[in-house]
Amino acid sequence: MIERRKLLGLGLGVLGASAVGPMAAFAQSKFGPGADPIADLLMKQGDLGSAAEGMPENGLPEAPVPVAEPKRIISAEPRWVKLHNVHTQEKLEAVYFDKGEYVPDAVQALDKVLRDYRTGDVSPMNPKLYDIMAGLAARTESKSHFQIISGYRSPKTNAMLHARSGEVAKRSLHMDGKAIDLYLEDVSLDRLRTAALDLKQGGVGYYPVSNFVHVDVGAVRRWVGS
């Protein structure tokens, strides 16, 4: 039984079957009826969450620059994260870290919200992603949920996207549960990007036209997309 104090605002489908189909719910989102922004934009510019992973701002590939691991003070203080999947309309607010360790049931519920909405496949996400989001919320002083554009991506979905564009990576960090595309409604995108870069905890992709920031737990690097 998931404790009420640790899981708040569970969206339909997090602990039971959703009453709203993923595509029907997505049609009600900010992108407009019947829209699939990731698939549509891939036809023009490549994968918005994986193809540009590791590409610097000049558009040319470069080897990741080694960065000294920052000294961290491990705190036992509870860590919160708030998610909203724009495709399924599920919302979840959870204490995912408490008493010096990750809370298994909370992490599993968060993983479900971040599932591949096209196939319904759920995969464990790297918990450091939740630490990145907690850090972003603290740095930006955001009070809103993270709006999730893309979390886990199944092999089937990634293969479909790769077939549509030669720029789509065959192996995306989204497929390994190590990347998320997101934005915050109460924080400007450039400020969110700056906060992510300041964390120095992985890759940061900036997509001002598509209105999201890509964060991952890979090598520290940066790039700009559309």
C-alpha positions in Angstrom: 0.0 0.0 0.0 1.5 3.3 -1.0 1.5 5.8 1.9 -0.7 8.8 1.4 1.9 11.1 2.7 4.4 10.0 0.1 2.1 9.9 -3.0 -0.2 12.8 -3.5 -2.4 13.7 -6.5 -2.0 10.3 -8.3 -3.4 10.7 -11.8 -5.8 8.2 -13.3 -3.9 5.1 -14.3 -1.0 5.5 -11.9 -2.4 2.9 -9.5 -5.3 1.7 -11.6 -6.7 1.8 -15.1 -7.1 5.3 -16.6 -10.5 6.5 -17.6 -9.0 8.6 -20.4 -7.1 7.0 -23.3 -3.6 8.4 -23.9 -4.4 9.8 -27.3 -7.7 11.3 -26.2 -6.1 12.9 -23.2 -3.2 14.2 -25.3 -5.7 15.8 -27.8 -6.8 18.0 -24.9 -3.3 19.2 -24.1 -1.7 22.5 -25.1 -0.5 21.2 -28.4 -4.0 21.0 -29.9 -6.4 18.3 -31.1 -4.8 15.3 -32.7 -1.3 16.7 -32.5 1.8 14.6 -31.9 4.5 17.2 -31.7 7.4 14.8 -31.4 6.4 12.7 -34.3 5.5 15.7 -36.5 8.7 17.6 -35.8 10.8 14.5 -36.4 9.7 14.7 -40.0 11.4 18.1 -40.3 14.4 18.1 -37.9 15.1 14.7 -36.4 14.4 13.3 -32.9 13.8 16.0 -30.3 15.1 13.9 -27.4 17.8 11.7 -28.7 19.2 12.6 -32.1 20.8 15.8 -30.8 22.1 14.1 -27.6 25.7 15.0 -27.3 25.7 17.7 -30.0 27.2 21.1 -29.0 25.7 24.5 -29.9 27.8 24.7 -33.2 26.0 21.5 -34.4 29.3 19.5 -34.6 29.9 16.4 -32.5 32.5 16.6 -29.9 33.9 14.4 -27.1 32.4 15.1 -23.7 34.7 17.4 -21.6 35.7 15.6 -18.4 34.2 17.4 -15.4 35.3 16.8 -11.9 32.7 15.2 -9.8 31.4 17.8 -7.4 31.5 17.1 -3.7 28.0 16.3 -2.4 26.7 16.3 1.1 24.2 13.4 1.4 21.2 14.7 3.1 18.4 12.5 4.7 15.9 15.3 4.1 12.8 14.2 2.1 12.9 15.1 -1.6 9.8 15.8 -3.6 9.0 15.8 -7.3 5.8 16.8 -9.1 5.1 15.5 -12.6 2.4 16.0 -15.2 2.4 13.8 -18.3 1.0 16.0 -21.1 0.1 13.0 -23.2 -1.9 11.0 -20.6 -2.9 14.0 -18.3 -1.7 12.0 -15.3 -0.4 14.1 -12.3 1.7 12.8 -9.5 3.3 14.5 -6.5 5.6 12.2 -4.4 8.2 12.0 -1.8 10.6 9.8 -3.7 13.6 10.0 -1.3 13.3 9.8 2.5 15.4 8.9 5.5 18.5 8.6 3.3 17.1 6.3 0.7 14.9 6.2 -2.4 11.3 5.2 -1.6 10.5 2.1 -3.8 6.8 2.5 -4.2 7.1 6.2 -4.9 9.8 5.7 -7.5 7.7 2.9 -9.2 4.7 5.2 -9.4 6.8 8.0 -10.9 8.3 5.5 -13.5 4.7 4.7 -14.5 3.9 8.3 -15.2 7.0 8.5 -17.4 6.1 5.4 -19.4 6.1 5.3 -23.2 2.7 6.7 -23.9 2.6 5.3 -27.4 3.0 1.6 -26.4 2.2 1.7 -22.7 5.6 0.2 -21.8 6.9 1.0 -18.4 10.6 0.9 -17.5 12.6 1.8 -14.4 14.0 5.4 -14.8 17.4 6.3 -13.4 16.5 7.9 -10.0 19.2 10.5 -10.5 16.7 12.1 -13.0 14.4 12.7 -10.1 17.3 14.3 -8.2 17.9 16.6 -11.2 14.3 17.6 -11.2 14.3 18.3 -7.5 17.4 20.4 -8.0 15.8 22.3 -10.8 12.7 23.0 -8.8 14.8 24.3 -5.9 17.0 26.5 -8.1 14.1 28.0 -10.0 11.8 28.1 -6.9 9.1 26.6 -9.1 5.7 25.7 -7.6 4.3 23.9 -10.6 4.5 20.3 -11.9 7.1 19.4 -14.4 5.4 19.1 -17.7 6.7 15.9 -19.3 7.0 15.7 -23.1 9.1 12.5 -23.2 10.3 10.1 -20.6 10.9 6.4 -21.3 11.0 5.4 -25.0 10.6 1.8 -25.9 12.7 0.1 -28.6 9.5 -0.1 -30.8 8.9 3.6 -30.5 12.5 4.5 -31.0 12.8 2.3 -34.1 9.7 4.0 -35.5 11.2 7.4 -34.9 14.5 6.3 -36.3 12.8 5.1 -39.5 11.2 8.5 -40.0 14.5 10.4 -39.7 18.1 9.4 -40.2 19.1 11.9 -37.5 17.3 9.8 -34.8 19.8 7.8 -32.7 19.4 4.1 -32.8 20.3 4.1 -29.1 18.8 6.9 -27.2 19.2 7.6 -23.5 15.4 7.7 -23.4 15.5 4.0 -24.2 17.6 3.4 -21.1 15.4 5.4 -18.7 18.2 8.1 -18.5 16.6 11.1 -20.1 13.5 13.4 -19.9 12.2 16.2 -22.0 10.3 18.7 -19.9 9.4 22.3 -19.1 7.8 24.3 -16.2 4.8 26.6 -16.6 6.0 29.1 -14.1 9.7 29.3 -15.2 11.0 30.6 -18.5 12.7 28.1 -20.7 16.0 29.9 -20.8 16.0 30.1 -17.0 15.3 26.4 -16.7 18.1 25.6 -19.1 20.5 27.8 -17.1 19.5 26.0 -13.9 20.1 22.6 -15.5 23.5 23.7 -16.8 24.4 24.9 -13.3 23.7 21.5 -11.8 26.4 19.9 -14.0 24.7 16.5 -13.6 24.4 15.4 -17.2 23.4 16.5 -20.7 21.3 19.5 -21.3 19.5 20.2 -24.6 17.7 23.4 -25.3 14.7 23.5 -27.7 13.2 27.0 -27.6 10.9 26.5 -30.6 9.5 23.2 -29.4 9.4 24.6 -25.8 11.3 22.0 -23.7 14.6 21.3 -22.1 16.2 17.8 -22.4 18.0 16.6 -19.3 19.8 13.3 -18.9 22.3 11.5 -16.6 24.9 11.0 -19.3 28.1 12.9 -19.7 28.1 16.6 -18.9 27.5 18.4 -22.3 25.1 20.9 -23.9 23.5 21.5 -27.3 20.7 23.6 -28.9 17.9 22.3 -31.1 14.7 23.8 -32.5 
